[in-house]
Amino acid sequence: MLTLALLVSGAACSTTSPQPPAASQERIPIGQLPDIDMPAVLAHTRTLSSDEFEGRAPGTKGEDLTVAYLVEQFKSIGLKPGNADGAYIQTVPLVGITPAPAPLVLKKGGQSRTLKWKDDAVAWTKHVAPGASLDDSELVFVGYGIVAPEYDWDDYKGLDVRGKTLVMLVNDPPVPDPANPSELDAKTFGGKAMTYYGRWTYKFEIGAEKGAAGVLVVHETGPAGYAFNVVQVGFTGERFDLVTPDKNMDRVSVEGWVSLDQGRQLVQMAGQDFDQLKQQAATRGFMPIPLGVTASITIKNTLRTIDSRNVLAKLEGADPVLKDEYIVYTAHWDHMGKGPEGIFHGAVDNGIGTAGLIEIARAFTKLAEPPKRSVLFLAVTAEEQGLLGSQYYAVTPVYPMAKTLANINMDGLNVHGRTKDLTLVGYGASDLDDYAREAAAEQGRIVHGDAEPEKGFFYRSDHFNFAKQGVPALDPDSGLDYVGKPPDFGEKVRSEWTEKRYHQPTDIVMPDWDLAGAREDLKVFFAVGYRVAQAAKFPEWKPGNEFKARRDAMLRK
């Protein structure tokens, strides 16, 4: 489980006005930096999202083709191998766990309900073992399942839940603002913005910490940020995890989701009202409620271990001293593979981000001279499995985190045309946002925070693993104010993406793509990395940010 200091929202950082980067840094105007080759970005994306690459799942032919393609591209650009052993590969040991379909049986007295695998409930075990089970495990409703002393919040109130199965709601408690009950209290769980307490990963972690046998999260599309079909696709097949010495036996035996409809029926079976319980759960006075219902399920696993691969290449810095310090660009190369639904092509998620990584690397090689510091281009595996490739690099880095100035992450790019703005998830977190703001201003654009902070995007991509280690991390997203488009165009394309393409086979290269906006965004990311590499000092987290203490302690050593 993350330390408590890391469980505050990325959007809940300092609200002080951003200050410009240090004036002493060397700077080339953004318009004079080498351009980004957008036809090449599109060509890479077409290749990576083609049928031949089979959805780029770890441990498949798709991985082999993707890794070979990336190595070939980095070599052709003239970048050096990024690993200290002289290779372009960092091996990432993973264990693949495939659960066999298994019904979840609920009982109360003489009543019995069977929840269908995938349709009604999705359950698995992270134990690296032949299987795991719940046998008439008592269900306890624990609201949002959160322990947050800084908010004076404890959903357990001292109840011993060891051996029981916890039923939880997704996201944070929606606590009304005392001064304006129609709004959420920004001082409690970030208001509208999701904190890490709201992420499903935290729900399973706190269940394990409490000694529970299982955790079942009730899915709701709005609070989760995606529909139930995303859970059905993402968790019913093989899932990977990093290989750990204890084989994950410290986790709960069974983790899972139930659909909202089945969650309601479960609560009704217990003689309770779902909406009333949800309302109670949004208060500090909430008390956990034993439901008088038991759960049983037996999960049988198919196991395999693989060596997946991060691909890394570097441009060595020109300064004989500063070249041992690094700016790291990341993009995850993996996607969902293929299944009964077809091939999950992953064109936007994240073929185009990986393509952007390649072409930013190429642009760096076109500078008149390399930057003072070195730049690492890191294409990571298994993001879709829980940010595993970036986690592995962050905890076993090739280059010390204390000498890593910044991470700039690309997870998707704008494919709908130019925008007057640029979104920065967790805006105001670090000096990197100031660099981005100044670079965008040179294009006549503005930057702002995440339009959907309730979806917890700050915790959902690879930059987060760098942030947890204290490294300032930039998490950009597409703008919303499209040039020459109606005011609601940005919201419409985001909604269409979430509903029709996100983690679905329909995430393909479309004939109406317009990469003019992606070009401008990539130029900003290029400028940020270049200017940090030239700067007189390290970028810092803003005062009050949850990652600042970790960074400050690291740099004092």
C-alpha positions as CSV (number, residue, x, y, z in Angstrom):
1,M,0.0,0.0,0.0
2,L,1.2,3.5,-0.7
3,T,2.3,5.6,2.2
4,L,-0.2,8.0,3.5
5,A,1.6,11.0,2.1
6,L,0.9,9.7,-1.4
7,L,-2.8,9.4,-1.0
8,V,-3.8,13.0,-1.6
9,S,-5.2,14.1,-4.9
10,G,-2.8,15.3,-7.6
11,A,-5.4,18.0,-8.3
12,A,-5.3,19.1,-4.7
13,C,-1.9,20.5,-4.8
14,S,-0.9,24.1,-4.3
15,T,-3.3,26.7,-5.6
16,T,-0.8,29.5,-5.7
17,S,-0.3,31.2,-9.0
18,P,2.3,29.5,-11.1
19,Q,5.6,31.2,-11.5
20,P,7.7,31.2,-14.6
21,P,10.7,29.0,-14.9
22,A,14.1,30.3,-14.0
23,A,15.1,33.1,-16.3
24,S,18.7,31.9,-16.4
25,Q,17.9,28.8,-18.4
26,E,18.9,28.7,-22.1
27,R,16.0,28.8,-24.5
28,I,15.3,28.4,-28.1
29,P,11.9,29.8,-29.1
30,I,9.4,27.0,-29.7
31,G,9.0,28.1,-33.3
32,Q,12.7,27.6,-33.9
33,L,13.0,24.1,-32.5
34,P,13.1,21.3,-35.0
35,D,9.6,20.3,-36.2
36,I,7.8,17.1,-35.5
37,D,7.4,14.8,-38.5
38,M,3.6,14.2,-38.3
39,P,3.4,11.9,-41.4
40,A,5.8,9.7,-39.6
41,V,3.7,9.8,-36.4
42,L,0.7,8.7,-38.4
43,A,2.7,5.9,-40.2
44,H,4.1,4.6,-36.9
45,T,0.5,4.6,-35.4
46,R,-0.8,2.7,-38.4
47,T,1.8,0.1,-38.0
48,L,1.5,-0.3,-34.3
49,S,-2.3,-0.6,-34.4
50,S,-2.4,-2.9,-37.4
51,D,-4.0,-6.3,-37.3
52,E,-0.5,-7.8,-37.6
53,F,0.5,-6.4,-34.2
54,E,-2.6,-8.2,-32.6
55,G,-3.3,-5.5,-30.0
56,R,0.3,-5.4,-28.5
57,A,-0.4,-7.5,-25.4
58,P,2.6,-8.4,-23.3
59,G,3.8,-11.9,-23.8
60,T,2.4,-12.3,-27.3
61,K,3.6,-12.0,-30.9
62,G,2.4,-8.5,-30.7
63,E,5.0,-7.7,-28.0
64,D,7.7,-9.3,-30.1
65,L,6.8,-7.2,-33.2
66,T,6.4,-4.0,-31.2
67,V,9.7,-4.3,-29.4
68,A,11.5,-5.1,-32.6
69,Y,9.9,-2.1,-34.3
70,L,10.8,0.3,-31.5
71,V,14.4,-0.9,-31.3
72,E,14.7,-0.6,-35.1
73,Q,13.3,3.0,-35.0
74,F,15.6,4.1,-32.2
75,K,18.6,2.7,-33.9
76,S,17.7,4.4,-37.2
77,I,17.4,7.7,-35.4
78,G,20.9,7.3,-34.1
79,L,20.1,7.0,-30.4
80,K,22.3,5.0,-28.0
81,P,21.0,2.0,-26.2
82,G,19.3,3.2,-23.0
83,N,20.3,0.4,-20.7
84,A,23.6,0.4,-18.8
85,D,24.4,-3.0,-20.2
86,G,24.5,-1.6,-23.8
87,A,21.0,-2.9,-24.8
88,Y,17.8,-1.1,-25.8
89,I,15.9,-3.5,-23.6
90,Q,15.1,-3.6,-19.9
91,T,13.7,-7.0,-19.0
92,V,10.5,-6.8,-16.9
93,P,9.6,-10.1,-15.2
94,L,5.9,-10.6,-15.1
95,V,3.5,-13.4,-14.0
96,G,0.4,-13.9,-16.0
97,I,-2.7,-15.1,-14.2
98,T,-5.8,-16.2,-16.0
99,P,-8.9,-17.0,-13.9
100,A,-11.4,-19.6,-15.1
101,P,-15.0,-18.4,-15.2
102,A,-16.6,-18.8,-11.8
103,P,-20.0,-17.8,-10.5
104,L,-20.3,-15.7,-7.3
105,V,-22.9,-17.3,-5.0
106,L,-24.7,-15.1,-2.4
107,K,-26.7,-16.5,0.5
108,K,-28.9,-15.2,3.3
109,G,-30.8,-17.7,5.3
110,G,-32.7,-19.8,2.8
111,Q,-32.2,-17.3,0.0
112,S,-29.6,-17.8,-2.7
113,R,-28.5,-15.7,-5.7
114,T,-26.0,-16.7,-8.3
115,L,-24.1,-13.8,-10.0
116,K,-23.0,-14.8,-13.5
117,W,-19.4,-14.6,-14.4
118,K,-18.6,-11.5,-16.5
119,D,-22.3,-10.5,-16.9
120,D,-22.9,-9.7,-13.3
121,A,-19.6,-9.9,-11.5
122,V,-15.9,-10.0,-12.4
123,A,-13.7,-11.6,-9.8
124,W,-10.1,-12.8,-9.7
125,T,-7.2,-13.5,-7.4
126,K,-3.7,-11.9,-7.5
127,H,-2.3,-14.9,-5.6
128,V,0.3,-16.6,-7.6
129,A,-1.2,-20.0,-6.8
130,P,-3.5,-22.6,-8.5
131,G,-6.5,-20.8,-7.1
132,A,-8.3,-19.0,-4.3
133,S,-11.7,-19.1,-2.8
134,L,-14.3,-17.5,-0.5
135,D,-16.3,-20.0,1.5
136,D,-19.5,-18.5,3.0
137,S,-17.5,-15.3,3.7
138,E,-19.5,-12.7,5.6
139,L,-20.2,-9.5,3.6
140,V,-19.7,-6.1,5.3
141,F,-20.6,-2.9,3.6
142,V,-17.9,-0.4,4.4
143,G,-19.0,2.6,2.4
144,Y,-16.1,3.9,0.3
145,G,-13.7,1.7,2.3
146,I,-11.4,4.6,3.2
147,V,-9.1,5.4,6.1
148,A,-7.9,9.0,5.7
149,P,-6.7,10.6,9.0
150,E,-6.0,13.9,7.3
151,Y,-9.7,14.2,6.5
152,D,-10.7,12.8,9.8
153,W,-12.3,9.9,7.9
154,D,-12.5,6.2,8.9
155,D,-15.1,3.9,7.2
156,Y,-14.2,1.0,9.6
157,K,-14.5,2.6,13.0
158,G,-12.5,-0.1,14.6
159,L,-14.5,-3.0,13.2
160,D,-12.5,-6.2,12.8
161,V,-13.0,-7.3,9.2
162,R,-10.4,-10.0,9.1
163,G,-11.6,-13.0,7.1
164,K,-14.7,-11.1,5.9
165,T,-15.5,-9.8,2.4
166,L,-15.8,-6.0,2.0
167,V,-18.4,-4.4,-0.2
168,M,-17.3,-0.9,-1.3
169,L,-18.4,2.0,-3.5
170,V,-16.0,3.4,-6.2
171,N,-14.5,6.8,-6.1
172,D,-14.3,9.2,-3.1
173,P,-17.2,10.2,-0.8
174,P,-19.1,13.1,-2.4
175,V,-19.0,15.4,0.6
176,P,-21.2,18.5,0.2
177,D,-19.6,21.9,0.8
178,P,-20.9,23.3,4.1
179,A,-21.2,26.8,2.6
180,N,-22.8,25.6,-0.6
181,P,-24.5,22.1,-0.4
182,S,-25.0,22.0,-4.2
183,E,-21.2,21.8,-4.6
184,L,-18.7,19.3,-3.2
185,D,-16.3,20.3,-0.5
186,A,-12.9,21.0,-2.1
187,K,-11.2,20.6,1.2
188,T,-12.4,17.0,1.6
189,F,-11.1,14.4,-0.9
190,G,-10.3,17.2,-3.4
191,G,-14.0,18.0,-4.0
192,K,-14.9,17.0,-7.6
193,A,-11.4,15.7,-8.2
194,M,-10.7,12.0,-7.5
195,T,-8.0,11.3,-5.0
196,Y,-6.1,8.1,-4.8
197,Y,-8.5,7.0,-2.1
198,G,-11.1,6.8,-4.8
199,R,-9.1,4.5,-7.1
200,W,-10.1,0.8,-7.3
201,T,-6.5,-0.1,-6.7
202,Y,-6.6,1.6,-3.3
203,K,-9.8,-0.3,-2.4
204,F,-8.1,-3.6,-2.8
205,E,-4.9,-2.4,-1.0
206,I,-6.8,-1.2,2.1
207,G,-8.8,-4.5,2.1
208,A,-5.5,-6.4,2.3
209,E,-4.2,-4.1,5.0
210,K,-7.3,-4.8,7.1
211,G,-6.9,-8.5,6.7
212,A,-10.1,-9.0,4.7
213,A,-10.7,-12.2,2.7
214,G,-12.1,-10.4,-0.3
215,V,-13.1,-7.0,-1.7
216,L,-16.0,-6.4,-4.0
217,V,-16.4,-2.9,-5.6
218,V,-19.8,-1.8,-6.8
219,H,-19.3,-0.4,-10.3
220,E,-20.9,2.9,-11.3
221,T,-20.0,4.4,-14.7
222,G,-19.9,8.0,-13.6
223,P,-17.8,7.7,-10.5
224,A,-15.5,5.0,-12.1
225,G,-14.9,7.0,-15.2
226,Y,-15.7,4.2,-17.6
227,A,-18.5,1.7,-18.3
228,F,-18.8,-1.8,-16.9
229,N,-17.8,-3.3,-20.2
230,V,-14.3,-1.9,-19.6
231,V,-14.1,-4.1,-16.4
232,Q,-15.5,-7.1,-18.3
233,V,-12.9,-6.8,-21.0
234,G,-10.0,-5.8,-18.8
235,F,-10.3,-8.3,-16.0
236,T,-11.8,-11.5,-17.4
237,G,-8.7,-12.7,-19.3
238,E,-5.1,-13.0,-18.5
239,R,-3.8,-10.2,-16.2
240,F,-0.2,-9.6,-15.4
241,D,1.6,-8.5,-12.3
242,L,5.2,-8.0,-11.3
243,V,6.9,-11.1,-9.8
244,T,7.1,-10.6,-6.0
245,P,8.9,-12.7,-3.4
246,D,5.7,-13.5,-1.5
247,K,3.8,-14.4,-4.6
248,N,1.2,-11.8,-3.7
249,M,-0.1,-13.8,-0.8
250,D,-0.4,-10.6,1.2
251,R,-3.3,-9.5,-1.0
252,V,-6.9,-10.4,-0.3
253,S,-7.9,-13.8,-1.7
254,V,-10.5,-12.5,-4.1
255,E,-10.8,-9.1,-5.7
256,G,-13.6,-8.1,-7.9
257,W,-16.3,-5.8,-9.2
258,V,-20.1,-6.3,-9.3
259,S,-22.4,-4.4,-11.7
260,L,-24.5,-1.5,-10.2
261,D,-27.7,-3.5,-10.8
262,Q,-26.3,-6.5,-8.9
263,G,-24.9,-4.2,-6.2
264,R,-28.4,-2.8,-5.7
265,Q,-29.9,-6.3,-5.5
266,L,-27.3,-7.5,-3.1
267,V,-28.1,-4.6,-0.7
268,Q,-31.8,-5.3,-1.2
269,M,-31.2,-9.0,-0.3
270,A,-29.7,-7.7,2.9
271,G,-32.8,-5.8,3.7
272,Q,-31.2,-2.4,3.0
273,D,-31.7,0.5,0.6
274,F,-28.8,1.1,-1.7
275,D,-29.4,4.8,-2.2
276,Q,-29.8,5.4,1.6
277,L,-26.5,3.5,2.3
278,K,-24.7,5.5,-0.4
279,Q,-26.0,8.7,1.2
280,Q,-24.8,7.6,4.7
281,A,-21.4,6.6,3.3
282,A,-20.8,10.2,2.3
283,T,-20.6,11.3,5.9
284,R,-17.9,11.0,8.5
285,G,-20.3,9.4,10.9
286,F,-20.9,6.4,8.6
287,M,-20.7,3.0,10.5
288,P,-19.8,-0.2,8.7
289,I,-22.8,-2.5,8.2
290,P,-22.7,-6.3,8.3
291,L,-25.1,-7.3,5.6
292,G,-26.1,-10.8,6.9
293,V,-25.2,-12.2,3.5
294,T,-22.3,-14.6,2.7
295,A,-20.3,-14.9,-0.5
296,S,-18.8,-18.1,-2.0
297,I,-16.6,-18.4,-5.1
298,T,-13.8,-20.7,-6.2
299,I,-11.3,-19.3,-8.7
300,K,-8.9,-21.5,-10.5
301,N,-5.9,-20.0,-12.1
302,T,-3.7,-20.7,-15.1
303,L,-0.3,-19.3,-14.5
304,R,2.7,-18.4,-16.6
305,T,5.8,-16.3,-16.2
306,I,7.2,-14.1,-18.9
307,D,10.0,-11.6,-19.4
308,S,8.3,-8.6,-20.9
309,R,10.3,-5.6,-22.1
310,N,10.7,-1.9,-21.6
311,V,12.4,-0.3,-24.6
312,L,14.8,2.5,-23.9
313,A,17.1,4.7,-25.9
314,K,19.1,7.8,-24.9
315,L,20.5,11.0,-26.4
316,E,23.6,11.7,-24.4
317,G,24.0,15.2,-23.0
318,A,26.7,17.6,-24.2
319,D,27.8,18.9,-20.8
320,P,30.6,16.6,-19.4
321,V,29.1,16.9,-15.9
322,L,25.4,17.4,-16.5
323,K,25.2,14.5,-19.0
324,D,24.8,12.2,-16.0
325,E,21.4,13.8,-15.2
326,Y,18.3,12.8,-17.2
327,I,15.0,14.0,-18.5
328,V,12.8,10.9,-19.2
329,Y,10.0,10.8,-21.8
330,T,7.6,7.9,-21.5
331,A,4.8,6.3,-23.5
332,H,3.4,2.8,-23.0
333,W,3.6,0.6,-26.0
334,D,1.2,-2.1,-24.9
335,H,-2.6,-2.5,-25.3
336,M,-5.2,-5.1,-24.7
337,G,-4.3,-7.8,-27.2
338,K,-7.2,-9.7,-28.8
339,G,-10.2,-11.6,-27.6
340,P,-13.6,-12.8,-28.6
341,E,-14.6,-9.2,-29.4
342,G,-11.7,-8.9,-31.9
343,I,-8.4,-7.1,-31.9
344,F,-8.0,-4.2,-29.5
345,H,-5.9,-2.1,-31.9
346,G,-5.1,0.7,-29.4
347,A,-4.4,3.4,-32.0
348,V,-5.0,6.3,-29.7
349,D,-4.3,4.2,-26.6
350,N,-1.3,4.3,-27.0
351,G,-0.1,3.7,-30.5
352,I,0.0,7.4,-31.2
353,G,1.7,8.2,-27.9
354,T,4.4,5.7,-28.7
355,A,4.7,7.2,-32.2
356,G,5.0,10.7,-30.7
357,L,7.8,9.3,-28.4
358,I,9.7,8.1,-31.5
359,E,9.3,11.4,-33.3
360,I,10.2,13.7,-30.4
361,A,13.4,11.6,-30.1
362,R,14.1,12.2,-33.8
363,A,13.5,15.9,-33.3
364,F,16.0,16.0,-30.5
365,T,18.7,14.6,-32.8
366,K,18.1,17.5,-35.2
367,L,19.1,20.1,-32.7
368,A,22.3,22.0,-33.7
369,E,23.9,20.4,-30.6
370,P,22.6,18.1,-27.9
371,P,21.2,19.6,-24.7
372,K,23.4,19.8,-21.7
373,R,21.7,16.9,-19.9
374,S,20.9,13.5,-21.3
375,V,17.4,12.5,-22.5
376,L,16.0,9.0,-22.1
377,F,13.2,7.8,-24.3
378,L,11.3,5.0,-22.5
379,A,8.6,2.9,-24.1
380,V,7.1,0.9,-21.2
381,T,5.2,-2.4,-21.1
382,A,2.1,-3.5,-19.2
383,E,0.5,-0.1,-18.5
384,E,-2.8,-1.6,-19.2
385,Q,-2.1,-4.2,-16.6
386,G,-1.6,-1.7,-13.8
387,L,1.3,0.6,-14.8
388,L,3.7,-2.3,-14.4
389,G,6.5,-1.4,-16.8
390,S,6.9,2.1,-15.5
391,Q,6.6,0.8,-11.9
392,Y,9.5,-1.6,-12.6
393,Y,11.7,1.1,-14.0
394,A,10.8,3.5,-11.2
395,V,11.8,1.0,-8.5
396,T,14.8,-0.5,-10.4
397,P,15.9,2.5,-12.4
398,V,18.7,2.4,-14.9
399,Y,19.6,5.9,-14.0
400,P,19.1,7.2,-10.4
401,M,15.9,8.9,-9.6
402,A,17.9,11.5,-7.7
403,K,19.5,12.5,-11.0
404,T,16.2,12.3,-13.0
405,L,14.9,15.9,-13.3
406,A,11.6,15.2,-14.9
407,N,9.2,12.7,-16.5
408,I,7.1,13.8,-19.5
409,N,4.4,11.2,-20.3
410,M,2.4,10.7,-23.5
411,D,-0.7,8.6,-23.2
412,G,-2.8,9.3,-26.3
413,L,-2.6,12.5,-28.5
414,N,-5.2,14.9,-29.9
415,V,-6.5,13.5,-33.3
416,H,-9.2,16.1,-33.8
417,G,-7.4,19.3,-34.9
418,R,-5.9,22.4,-33.4
419,T,-7.0,23.7,-30.0
420,K,-6.6,27.0,-28.3
421,D,-5.7,25.3,-25.1
422,L,-3.8,22.4,-23.6
423,T,-4.9,20.3,-20.6
424,L,-2.4,19.4,-17.8
425,V,-3.7,16.8,-15.4
426,G,-3.0,17.9,-11.9
427,Y,-2.2,21.4,-13.1
428,G,-0.2,23.4,-10.6
429,A,1.7,20.4,-9.3
430,S,5.3,21.3,-10.3
431,D,7.5,23.7,-12.2
432,L,6.9,21.5,-15.3
433,D,3.5,23.0,-15.6
434,D,5.1,26.5,-15.8
435,Y,7.4,25.3,-18.5
436,A,4.4,23.9,-20.4
437,R,2.4,27.1,-19.9
438,E,5.2,29.3,-21.3
439,A,5.8,27.0,-24.3
440,A,2.1,26.9,-25.1
441,A,1.9,30.7,-24.7
442,E,4.5,31.0,-27.5
443,Q,1.9,29.3,-29.7
444,G,-0.8,31.7,-28.6
445,R,-2.4,29.0,-26.4
446,I,-3.4,28.6,-22.8
447,V,-3.1,25.7,-20.4
448,H,-5.5,24.6,-17.7
449,G,-6.3,21.7,-15.4
450,D,-8.1,18.5,-16.1
451,A,-11.7,18.9,-17.4
452,E,-12.6,15.6,-15.7
453,P,-10.8,15.5,-12.4
454,E,-13.4,13.2,-11.0
455,K,-12.0,10.3,-13.1
456,G,-8.6,10.3,-11.3
457,F,-6.5,10.5,-14.5
458,F,-3.5,11.6,-12.4
459,Y,-3.3,8.0,-11.0
460,R,-4.0,6.2,-14.3
461,S,-0.8,6.5,-16.4
462,D,2.9,5.9,-16.2
463,H,4.0,9.3,-14.9
464,F,2.4,8.4,-11.6
465,N,5.2,5.9,-10.8
466,F,7.8,8.6,-11.3
467,A,5.8,11.0,-9.1
468,K,5.6,8.4,-6.3
469,Q,9.4,8.4,-6.4
470,G,9.5,12.1,-6.1
471,V,10.3,13.0,-9.7
472,P,8.3,15.9,-11.1
473,A,6.0,14.5,-13.7
474,L,4.0,16.1,-16.5
475,D,0.8,14.5,-17.5
476,P,-0.7,16.4,-20.5
477,D,-4.0,15.7,-22.2
478,S,-5.8,17.2,-25.2
479,G,-7.3,20.6,-25.1
480,L,-11.0,21.2,-25.3
481,D,-11.4,24.5,-27.2
482,Y,-11.0,23.4,-30.8
483,V,-10.2,26.0,-33.5
484,G,-13.1,26.5,-35.8
485,K,-15.3,24.0,-34.0
486,P,-18.5,24.5,-31.9
487,P,-17.9,25.2,-28.2
488,D,-19.2,21.8,-27.2
489,F,-17.0,19.9,-29.7
490,G,-14.3,19.0,-27.2
491,E,-16.8,17.6,-24.7
492,K,-18.5,15.6,-27.5
493,V,-15.3,13.9,-28.8
494,R,-14.3,13.1,-25.2
495,S,-17.7,11.5,-24.5
496,E,-17.6,9.6,-27.8
497,W,-14.1,8.3,-27.0
498,T,-15.2,7.0,-23.5
499,E,-18.4,5.4,-24.8
500,K,-17.4,4.0,-28.1
501,R,-13.6,3.5,-28.3
502,Y,-11.8,3.4,-25.0
503,H,-10.5,-0.2,-24.5
504,Q,-12.6,-1.4,-27.4
505,P,-11.7,-2.8,-30.8
506,T,-12.9,0.4,-32.4
507,D,-9.8,2.3,-31.2
508,I,-8.4,2.4,-34.8
509,V,-6.9,5.0,-37.1
510,M,-9.9,7.0,-38.5
511,P,-10.0,8.7,-41.9
512,D,-11.1,12.0,-40.4
513,W,-8.1,12.3,-38.0
514,D,-6.5,15.8,-38.0
515,L,-3.1,15.7,-36.4
516,A,-2.4,19.5,-36.5
517,G,-3.3,19.7,-32.8
518,A,-1.1,16.8,-32.0
519,R,1.8,18.5,-33.7
520,E,1.4,21.6,-31.6
521,D,1.1,19.6,-28.4
522,L,4.3,17.5,-29.3
523,K,6.2,20.8,-29.9
524,V,5.2,21.9,-26.3
525,F,6.4,18.5,-24.9
526,F,9.6,18.8,-26.9
527,A,10.2,22.4,-25.6
528,V,9.6,21.4,-22.0
529,G,12.1,18.6,-22.1
530,Y,14.7,20.6,-23.9
531,R,14.4,23.6,-21.6
532,V,14.6,21.5,-18.5
533,A,17.7,19.8,-19.9
534,Q,19.3,23.2,-20.3
535,A,18.0,24.8,-17.1
536,A,20.2,26.1,-14.3
537,K,18.3,24.1,-11.6
538,F,16.1,21.1,-11.1
539,P,12.3,21.6,-11.5
540,E,10.5,21.4,-8.2
541,W,7.1,20.3,-6.8
542,K,5.0,23.2,-5.7
543,P,4.7,23.9,-1.9
544,G,2.1,21.6,-0.4
545,N,2.3,19.0,-3.1
546,E,2.2,15.4,-1.7
547,F,5.3,14.4,-3.6
548,K,7.5,17.3,-2.6
549,A,8.8,15.8,0.7
550,R,10.0,12.7,-1.1
551,R,11.9,14.7,-3.6
552,D,13.4,17.1,-1.1
553,A,14.6,14.2,1.0
554,M,16.1,12.5,-2.0
555,L,18.0,15.6,-3.1
556,R,19.4,16.3,0.4
557,K,21.2,12.9,0.4
